[in-house]
Amino acid sequence: MTTFRVAFVDVYVLRQGVTGLETLVLRRGTAGRCPGSWEAVHGSIEAGEHPRDAAMRELREETGLTPRKLYNLSRVESFYRHGTDEVGFIPVFAAFVGEAEVTLSHEHDAAEWMPLPAAQGRLAWPRERRALEDIQVLLAKGDAGTLEDVLFVC
């Protein structure tokens, strides 16, 4: 029987660039799944872990970065894993970071900061392209404006 659970998180790493908001895109290395594809930070939620904590852990593990501000994008994606007959729900976060250096994990072999429209053309997953549209609407000024009290996590 198909199971359903909050299983993963997506995290969009953001900074203010010279021409506006930029996001960090990561290229999968050759040793893992989807080699050569470009993606945002994402990963599994560990047993007993809160999605917010998983987002911060995955951000640190995959990029070495710590957020200045973390936002809930008010969207939950889903992904069907046919091998385990499971629907995984994916809370989506956005993390503003400073100018710190990116340190890649073993999962990725390249990283690039890109303006949001350019990143939309690079990302492999359609859900990631849609999330960038929400980021442009909700966070383009560096905060959530009138929605700050609902979307700001920490």
C-alpha positions as CSV (number, residue, x, y, z in Angstrom):
1,M,0.0,0.0,0.0
2,T,1.3,3.5,-0.9
3,T,2.5,5.5,2.1
4,F,2.6,9.3,2.5
5,R,5.0,11.2,4.7
6,V,6.9,14.5,5.0
7,A,10.2,13.1,3.8
8,F,12.3,15.8,2.1
9,V,13.1,19.5,2.1
10,D,14.0,21.9,-0.7
11,V,16.2,24.9,0.1
12,Y,16.8,27.8,-2.3
13,V,19.9,29.7,-1.4
14,L,19.6,33.4,-2.1
15,R,21.7,36.5,-2.0
16,Q,21.4,40.1,-3.3
17,G,23.6,40.4,-6.4
18,V,24.6,43.4,-8.4
19,T,21.6,43.0,-10.8
20,G,19.1,41.7,-8.2
21,L,18.3,38.5,-6.4
22,E,20.5,35.5,-7.2
23,T,20.2,31.8,-6.3
24,L,22.8,29.2,-5.9
25,V,22.5,26.2,-8.3
26,L,24.4,23.0,-7.7
27,R,25.5,20.4,-10.3
28,R,25.2,16.7,-9.3
29,G,28.5,14.8,-9.5
30,T,29.1,11.7,-11.5
31,A,29.0,9.2,-8.6
32,G,25.4,9.7,-7.5
33,R,21.9,10.0,-8.9
34,C,21.1,12.3,-11.9
35,P,24.7,13.0,-12.8
36,G,25.2,16.4,-14.4
37,S,21.8,17.8,-13.5
38,W,21.5,21.2,-11.8
39,E,19.4,21.6,-8.7
40,A,18.7,23.5,-5.5
41,V,19.7,22.2,-2.1
42,H,17.5,19.3,-1.0
43,G,17.6,16.2,1.1
44,S,15.9,13.8,3.4
45,I,14.4,14.7,6.8
46,E,15.9,12.4,9.4
47,A,13.8,10.5,12.0
48,G,12.5,12.9,14.6
49,E,13.8,16.0,12.8
50,H,11.7,19.1,12.1
51,P,11.6,20.2,8.5
52,R,13.2,23.6,9.5
53,D,16.1,21.8,11.1
54,A,16.5,19.5,8.1
55,A,16.6,22.6,5.8
56,M,19.4,24.2,7.9
57,R,21.3,20.9,8.1
58,E,21.1,20.2,4.4
59,L,22.2,23.8,3.6
60,R,25.2,23.3,5.8
61,E,26.1,19.8,4.5
62,E,25.7,20.7,0.8
63,T,27.2,24.2,0.7
64,G,28.9,24.9,4.1
65,L,26.6,28.0,4.4
66,T,24.5,29.2,7.4
67,P,21.5,31.3,6.6
68,R,21.2,34.9,7.8
69,K,17.4,34.5,7.3
70,L,15.3,31.5,6.6
71,Y,11.9,31.6,5.1
72,N,9.0,29.2,4.6
73,L,7.9,29.6,1.0
74,S,4.4,28.5,1.9
75,R,4.5,25.6,-0.6
76,V,4.8,21.9,-0.2
77,E,5.8,19.8,-3.2
78,S,5.4,16.1,-3.6
79,F,7.4,13.4,-5.2
80,Y,6.3,9.8,-5.9
81,R,9.1,7.2,-5.3
82,H,8.0,4.2,-7.3
83,G,10.7,2.0,-5.9
84,T,9.3,2.2,-2.4
85,D,5.7,3.1,-3.3
86,E,5.8,6.2,-1.2
87,V,4.6,9.8,-1.8
88,G,7.1,12.1,-0.1
89,F,6.0,15.6,0.8
90,I,8.6,18.4,0.5
91,P,8.3,21.6,2.5
92,V,10.1,24.4,0.6
93,F,12.4,27.0,2.2
94,A,14.5,29.9,1.1
95,A,17.7,30.9,2.8
96,F,19.4,34.3,2.5
97,V,23.2,34.0,3.0
98,G,26.0,36.5,2.9
99,E,29.1,36.5,0.8
100,A,30.6,33.4,2.4
101,E,32.5,30.9,0.3
102,V,30.5,27.8,-0.9
103,T,32.0,24.4,0.2
104,L,30.5,21.6,-1.8
105,S,29.7,18.2,-0.4
106,H,30.6,14.9,-2.2
107,E,27.2,15.0,-4.0
108,H,28.0,18.0,-6.2
109,D,30.9,19.0,-8.4
110,A,30.0,22.6,-9.3
111,A,28.1,25.5,-8.0
112,E,27.1,28.8,-9.6
113,W,25.3,31.9,-8.5
114,M,22.7,33.0,-11.1
115,P,19.9,35.5,-11.5
116,L,16.6,33.8,-11.0
117,P,15.5,33.8,-14.6
118,A,18.8,32.2,-15.7
119,A,18.5,29.6,-13.0
120,Q,15.0,28.7,-14.1
121,G,16.6,27.7,-17.5
122,R,19.3,25.6,-15.8
123,L,17.4,23.7,-13.1
124,A,16.4,20.1,-14.0
125,W,13.2,19.8,-11.9
126,P,10.1,21.7,-12.9
127,R,9.1,22.1,-9.2
128,E,12.4,24.1,-8.7
129,R,11.5,26.4,-11.6
130,R,8.1,27.0,-10.1
131,A,9.6,27.8,-6.7
132,L,11.8,30.4,-8.2
133,E,8.7,32.2,-9.5
134,D,7.3,32.3,-5.9
135,I,10.6,33.6,-4.6
136,Q,10.5,36.4,-7.1
137,V,7.1,37.4,-5.9
138,L,7.5,36.9,-2.2
139,L,11.2,37.7,-1.5
140,A,12.6,39.9,-4.3
141,K,13.2,42.8,-1.9
142,G,15.1,40.7,0.6
143,D,12.3,40.0,2.9
144,A,8.6,39.0,2.7
145,G,7.2,42.5,3.2
146,T,3.6,42.3,4.6
147,L,3.9,38.5,4.8
148,E,7.0,38.6,7.0
149,D,5.2,37.6,10.1
150,V,3.9,34.4,8.5
151,L,6.9,33.4,6.3
152,F,9.9,34.3,8.4
153,V,11.3,31.2,10.2
154,C,14.5,32.4,11.8
